[in-house]
């Protein structure tokens, strides 16, 4: 159905005269008459009766009018849903527990009028970048392990998060009461991270970390979820895992889990914001500026980065 004809029909009803409808639509009266005639032909009914005193709706015209108005409202909603600045900014944070989600929530608090659509794509950096390139999402957060010259032409990245690590252990673990731990100390303990998918950027990162400091990172075991992982660690004197300092975990007080910063050097997991250079959404620029302003200032400590993050 031709929406211009529907719009002309509604304008004629509201104006009461084809001449007035033509003026409201900035078209000729002849164009109004042609559009109405085409709509009547399409519907197979007469919408108006024409007399010397003007036009009046037929019974069919009265029946069609509320549906015509709804068609125009639906058109306006459809248009608004994709107009830059009128639809929500869609951002992938990969997981609602980790640093990007925490930072995006802070952004929402700082800019409550910017509407966000926060999603969690089950994707590594390559699949997430493809989603950005395709326009499925406006932006995503990931560690970028390839040089800029190897990225798709339209893709841009900027490092916005330097995530420090904490060792997560139960109360009976040998390092439970330490104020900090070093990577050298971790080499003496089993780091349990079941279910880490090989070939992902986080698997590459932990392979580099293990090789640099002689760590034993155990991927064995079925994945029953974070709650089961925390319960196992709380009940063990040997198991430990690594978590980002801004990763959000909740557990019962009875677990008495400890989060111990890793220092000397402090391993850093670098994460970048990824977006299309030609994305016109105005909120994307606001988000980029905010993230640039929030990037943590370098602490006066020794850090370690994987070769691709330096």
C-alpha positions as CSV (number, residue, x, y, z in Angstrom):
1,X,0.0,0.0,0.0
2,X,1.3,3.4,-1.0
3,X,1.9,5.3,2.2
4,X,2.0,8.7,0.4
5,X,-1.6,8.0,-0.7
6,X,-2.6,7.0,2.8
7,X,-1.0,10.2,4.1
8,X,-2.9,12.2,1.5
9,X,-6.1,10.5,2.5
10,X,-5.6,11.4,6.2
11,X,-4.6,15.0,5.3
12,X,-7.8,15.4,3.2
13,X,-9.9,14.1,6.1
14,X,-8.3,16.5,8.6
15,X,-8.4,19.5,6.2
16,X,-11.9,18.9,5.0
17,X,-11.0,20.0,1.4
18,X,-8.7,18.6,-1.2
19,X,-7.4,22.1,-1.8
20,X,-6.5,22.6,1.8
21,X,-4.9,19.1,2.0
22,X,-2.8,20.0,-1.1
23,X,-1.5,23.1,0.7
24,X,-0.7,21.2,3.8
25,X,1.3,18.6,1.8
26,X,2.9,21.2,-0.6
27,X,1.5,19.4,-3.6
28,X,-1.1,20.4,-6.2
29,X,-4.8,19.7,-5.8
30,X,-4.6,17.5,-8.9
31,X,-1.9,15.4,-7.2
32,X,-4.2,14.9,-4.2
33,X,-7.1,13.8,-6.4
34,X,-4.8,11.3,-8.2
35,X,-3.4,9.8,-5.0
36,X,-6.9,9.4,-3.5
37,X,-8.2,7.8,-6.8
38,X,-5.2,5.4,-6.8
39,X,-5.9,4.4,-3.2
40,X,-9.6,3.9,-3.8
41,X,-8.7,1.7,-6.8
42,X,-6.2,-0.3,-4.7
43,X,-8.8,-0.8,-1.9
44,X,-11.7,-1.4,-4.3
45,X,-14.0,1.0,-2.5
46,X,-14.9,4.7,-2.5
47,X,-13.5,6.6,0.4
48,X,-15.1,10.0,-0.3
49,X,-18.3,11.3,-1.7
50,X,-17.9,14.5,-3.6
51,X,-20.6,17.2,-3.6
52,X,-20.7,20.9,-4.4
53,X,-20.2,21.6,-0.7
54,X,-17.0,19.5,-0.4
55,X,-16.0,15.9,0.3
56,X,-17.4,13.6,2.9
57,X,-16.2,10.2,4.1
58,X,-18.2,7.1,2.9
59,X,-18.9,4.3,5.4
60,X,-15.8,2.5,4.0
61,X,-13.8,5.7,4.4
62,X,-14.9,6.0,8.0
63,X,-13.9,2.3,8.6
64,X,-10.5,2.8,6.9
65,X,-9.6,6.0,8.7
66,X,-8.4,4.6,12.1
67,X,-6.3,2.0,10.3
68,X,-4.8,4.6,8.0
69,X,-3.8,6.7,11.0
70,X,-2.2,3.6,12.6
71,X,-0.3,2.9,9.4
72,X,1.2,6.4,9.6
73,X,2.1,6.0,13.3
74,X,3.7,2.6,12.5
75,X,5.7,4.3,9.7
76,X,6.9,7.0,12.2
77,X,7.9,4.3,14.7
78,X,9.8,2.3,12.1
79,X,11.6,5.5,11.0
80,X,12.5,6.5,14.5
81,X,13.8,3.0,15.3
82,X,16.7,3.3,13.0
83,X,17.4,7.1,12.7
84,X,20.8,7.9,14.1
85,X,20.3,9.4,17.6
86,X,16.7,8.2,17.8
87,X,17.3,4.5,18.3
88,X,19.2,3.0,21.2
89,X,23.0,2.7,20.9
90,X,23.6,-1.1,20.7
91,X,26.7,-2.2,22.5
92,X,28.1,-5.7,23.0
93,X,29.8,-6.3,26.4
94,X,30.3,-10.1,26.0
95,X,29.4,-10.7,29.6
96,X,27.4,-8.7,32.1
97,X,29.9,-9.6,34.8
98,X,33.1,-8.1,33.4
99,X,34.7,-4.7,33.1
100,X,33.0,-3.5,29.9
101,X,29.6,-4.0,31.5
102,X,30.7,-2.2,34.6
103,X,32.1,0.7,32.6
104,X,29.0,0.9,30.4
105,X,26.8,1.1,33.5
106,X,28.9,4.0,34.7
107,X,28.4,5.6,31.3
108,X,24.6,5.2,31.7
109,X,24.7,6.9,35.1
110,X,26.7,9.8,33.7
111,X,24.4,10.1,30.6
112,X,21.0,8.8,31.6
113,X,19.3,10.4,28.6
114,X,21.2,8.2,26.1
115,X,19.3,5.1,25.5
116,X,21.4,1.9,25.4
117,X,20.7,-1.6,24.1
118,X,23.2,-3.7,26.0
119,X,23.8,-7.2,24.5
120,X,26.1,-10.1,25.2
121,X,27.2,-11.8,22.0
122,X,28.7,-15.3,22.4
123,X,31.6,-14.4,20.2
124,X,35.3,-14.0,20.1
125,X,37.0,-10.8,18.7
126,X,36.7,-11.9,15.1
127,X,33.0,-12.7,15.2
128,X,32.2,-9.6,17.3
129,X,34.1,-7.5,14.8
130,X,32.1,-9.0,12.0
131,X,28.9,-8.1,13.9
132,X,30.1,-4.5,14.1
133,X,31.1,-4.5,10.4
134,X,27.6,-5.9,9.5
135,X,25.8,-3.3,11.6
136,X,24.4,-5.9,14.0
137,X,25.8,-3.9,16.9
138,X,27.2,-0.3,17.0
139,X,30.2,-1.2,19.2
140,X,31.8,-4.1,21.1
141,X,34.6,-4.5,23.7
142,X,37.4,-7.1,23.0
143,X,41.1,-7.6,23.2
144,X,42.4,-7.0,19.7
145,X,45.3,-9.3,18.9
146,X,46.0,-8.3,15.3
147,X,47.8,-5.2,14.0
148,X,45.5,-2.3,12.7
149,X,46.7,-2.9,9.1
150,X,45.1,-6.3,9.2
151,X,41.7,-5.0,10.3
152,X,38.7,-4.5,7.9
153,X,38.9,-1.1,6.3
154,X,35.9,0.3,8.0
155,X,36.8,-0.9,11.5
156,X,38.4,1.3,14.1
157,X,39.6,0.4,17.6
158,X,41.0,2.2,20.6
159,X,42.3,0.7,23.9
160,X,40.0,1.7,26.7
161,X,40.4,-0.8,29.5
162,X,43.6,-2.1,31.2
163,X,42.2,-4.8,33.4
164,X,44.3,-5.9,36.3
165,X,44.0,-9.4,37.8
166,X,43.0,-10.7,41.1
167,X,43.5,-14.3,42.5
168,X,40.3,-15.7,43.7
169,X,40.8,-18.4,46.5
170,X,39.0,-20.0,49.3
171,X,39.8,-19.5,53.0
172,X,41.9,-22.6,53.3
173,X,44.2,-21.8,50.3
174,X,47.8,-21.1,51.1
175,X,47.5,-17.6,49.6
176,X,44.2,-16.7,51.2
177,X,45.7,-14.2,53.7
178,X,48.2,-12.6,51.3
179,X,47.8,-8.9,50.7
180,X,49.2,-9.3,47.2
181,X,50.7,-12.2,45.2
182,X,53.3,-12.2,42.4
183,X,53.1,-14.3,39.2
184,X,56.2,-16.2,40.5
185,X,54.1,-17.3,43.5
186,X,51.3,-18.3,41.2
187,X,53.6,-20.7,39.4
188,X,53.5,-22.9,42.5
189,X,49.7,-23.2,42.4
190,X,47.1,-24.6,40.1
191,X,45.0,-22.0,38.3
192,X,41.7,-23.5,37.4
193,X,39.8,-22.0,34.4
194,X,37.6,-24.8,33.0
195,X,35.9,-24.3,29.6
196,X,38.1,-21.6,28.2
197,X,37.7,-22.0,24.4
198,X,40.9,-22.5,22.5
199,X,41.6,-20.1,19.7
200,X,39.9,-17.1,21.4
201,X,41.7,-13.9,22.2
202,X,41.4,-14.7,26.0
203,X,42.9,-18.2,25.4
204,X,45.7,-16.6,23.5
205,X,46.2,-14.1,26.4
206,X,46.4,-16.8,29.1
207,X,48.7,-18.9,26.9
208,X,51.1,-15.9,26.8
209,X,50.7,-15.3,30.5
210,X,51.4,-19.0,31.4
211,X,54.5,-19.1,29.1
212,X,55.9,-15.9,30.5
213,X,55.7,-16.9,34.2
214,X,55.6,-20.7,34.1
215,X,52.0,-20.9,35.3
216,X,49.8,-24.0,35.3
217,X,46.4,-23.1,33.9
218,X,44.1,-26.1,34.1
219,X,41.2,-26.1,31.6
220,X,40.0,-29.6,32.5
221,X,36.5,-30.2,33.8
222,X,32.9,-29.7,32.8
223,X,31.5,-26.1,32.9
224,X,28.6,-25.9,35.4
225,X,28.6,-22.1,35.5
226,X,30.2,-19.5,37.8
227,X,28.2,-20.4,40.8
228,X,29.5,-24.0,40.7
229,X,33.0,-22.7,40.1
230,X,32.9,-20.5,43.2
231,X,31.5,-23.2,45.3
232,X,34.4,-25.6,44.3
233,X,37.0,-22.9,45.0
234,X,35.5,-22.0,48.4
235,X,35.7,-25.7,49.4
236,X,39.2,-26.3,48.2
237,X,42.7,-25.7,49.7
238,X,44.3,-26.1,46.3
239,X,42.1,-24.6,43.6
240,X,42.3,-20.9,42.6
241,X,41.2,-18.9,39.6
242,X,42.0,-15.5,38.1
243,X,39.4,-12.8,37.7
244,X,39.5,-9.2,36.5
245,X,39.5,-6.6,39.3
246,X,36.2,-5.2,38.0
247,X,34.6,-8.6,37.4
248,X,31.4,-8.9,39.4
249,X,30.9,-12.1,41.4
250,X,28.4,-12.7,44.2
251,X,28.6,-15.6,46.7
252,X,27.2,-16.5,50.1
253,X,29.1,-15.1,53.1
254,X,29.8,-18.6,54.2
255,X,32.2,-19.1,51.2
256,X,34.6,-16.5,52.7
257,X,36.3,-16.2,49.3
258,X,39.3,-13.9,49.0
259,X,40.3,-11.6,46.1
260,X,44.1,-11.0,46.1
261,X,45.7,-8.5,43.7
262,X,48.4,-9.8,41.5
263,X,51.5,-7.5,41.4
264,X,55.2,-7.3,40.7
265,X,54.6,-7.4,37.8
266,X,50.8,-6.8,37.5
267,X,49.5,-8.7,34.4
268,X,47.1,-6.5,32.4
269,X,44.3,-7.7,30.0
270,X,44.0,-4.9,27.4
271,X,40.5,-4.4,25.9
272,X,39.5,-2.1,23.1
273,X,36.3,-0.5,21.9
274,X,35.6,-1.6,18.3
275,X,33.3,0.4,16.0
276,X,32.7,1.3,12.4
277,X,34.3,4.5,11.3
278,X,31.2,5.5,9.2
279,X,28.7,4.9,12.0
280,X,26.8,8.2,12.3
281,X,25.1,7.5,15.7
282,X,25.8,10.6,17.8
283,X,25.8,8.7,21.1
284,X,28.8,6.6,19.8
285,X,31.0,9.7,19.9
286,X,29.8,10.5,23.4
287,X,30.6,7.0,24.5
288,X,34.1,7.1,23.0
289,X,34.9,10.5,24.6
290,X,33.6,9.1,28.0
291,X,35.8,6.0,27.8
292,X,38.8,8.0,26.8
293,X,38.3,10.2,29.9
294,X,37.8,7.2,32.2
295,X,40.8,5.1,31.1
296,X,42.7,4.4,34.2
297,X,45.8,6.4,34.7
298,X,48.9,4.1,34.8
299,X,49.7,3.1,38.4
300,X,53.3,3.5,39.6
301,X,53.8,-0.3,39.4
302,X,55.5,-2.7,37.1
303,X,53.0,-4.3,34.6
304,X,53.1,-7.1,32.1
305,X,51.3,-7.1,28.8
306,X,51.2,-9.8,26.1
307,X,53.3,-9.0,23.0
308,X,50.2,-8.0,20.9
309,X,49.1,-5.6,23.7
310,X,52.3,-3.5,23.9
